[in-house]
């Protein structure tokens, strides 16, 4: 229950921080900030590690690789 409360509080606080930061940023020098940039509970998407053969399949052979080969470690 405490973790749920913390997540809720951080979601509100991070939204306010994102609004404040975006209001005072220089659009020519920095990117648009999202609330997940300030939220410590936000999950970061991990890049999928694949072999170079997947790039060959996609960009040279023009076919999509199977999902099972992407999930395998």
Secondary structure, DSSP 4 states (H G I P E B T S, - for coil): -HHHHHHHHHHHHHHHHHHHHHHTS-TTTSPPP-GGGT-TTSPPPPPPP--HHHHHHHHTS--PPPHHHHH--
